[in-house]
């Protein structure tokens, strides 16, 4: 870690000064520079690519335990903590499942209107029975609420409100 810092900062400061400040030997730094990368580093890079592929296939839902399980299914034997470390280095973090939140308050003291339609959807005249529904849609600008009113006689939209 210290040698990597020295390698990045040697363009701005002398190597001797950096080595003295970080308390490492100059010969150790130059030996590190010419030493080939460890085999474990190459294994981590290839394993990191496999982890990224599995993470992308799960659309960002899998954390390290599930990625580890998928690696085992694919015949790759490795430790779960190694998978977690490589995911942390690559900034791969699973999206959390959205908590269910009940938004209906049925326990209120307001008057409840009776069912006037009683599932009789065949209407003989226009403008005698309307039905409505409300929904919400996610857009790039935020939530959009859409309310639609239908005339049961013509089955056409009588009104539409969105906000």
HURA-V700939 format. One record per backbone hydrogen bond with DSSP energy under -1.0 kcal/mol. CO is the residue of the C=O (numbers start at 0). NH is the residue of the N-H. E is the energy in kcal/mol with one decimal. If there is no record, write none. Layout:
CO:NH:E + CO:NH:E
//
This chain:
0:4:-1.8 + 1:5:-2.4 + 2:6:-2.4 + 3:7:-1.7 + 4:8:-2.0 + 5:9:-1.3 + 8:11:-1.6 + 8:12:-1.9 + 13:17:-2.1 + 14:18:-2.7 + 15:19:-2.0 + 16:20:-2.6 + 17:21:-2.4 + 18:23:-2.5 + 24:28:-1.7 + 25:29:-2.6 + 26:30:-2.2 + 27:31:-2.0 + 28:32:-2.0 + 29:33:-1.4 + 37:41:-1.3 + 38:42:-2.2 + 39:43:-2.7 + 40:44:-2.0 + 41:45:-2.2 + 42:46:-2.8 + 43:47:-2.4 + 44:48:-1.6 + 45:49:-1.8 + 46:50:-2.5 + 47:51:-2.2 + 48:52:-2.0 + 49:53:-2.4 + 50:54:-2.7 + 51:55:-2.2 + 52:56:-2.4 + 53:57:-1.7 + 54:59:-2.6 + 55:58:-1.5 + 57:60:-1.1 + 59:94:-2.9 + 62:66:-2.4 + 63:67:-2.5 + 64:68:-2.1 + 65:69:-2.3 + 66:70:-2.3 + 67:71:-2.0 + 68:72:-1.9 + 69:73:-1.8 + 70:75:-3.0 + 71:74:-1.3 + 78:82:-1.7 + 79:83:-2.6 + 80:84:-2.3 + 81:85:-2.6 + 82:86:-2.5 + 83:87:-2.2 + 84:88:-2.4 + 85:89:-2.0 + 86:91:-3.0 + 87:90:-1.0 + 105:107:-1.1 + 113:115:-1.2 + 116:119:-1.9 + 118:120:-1.0 + 128:151:-2.5 + 130:149:-3.2 + 132:147:-2.3 + 134:145:-3.3 + 136:143:-2.9 + 138:141:-1.4 + 141:138:-1.9 + 143:136:-2.9 + 144:162:-1.9 + 145:134:-2.6 + 146:160:-2.9 + 147:132:-1.7 + 148:157:-3.3 + 148:158:-1.6 + 149:130:-2.4 + 150:154:-2.2 + 155:150:-2.4 + 158:148:-2.8 + 160:146:-3.3
//
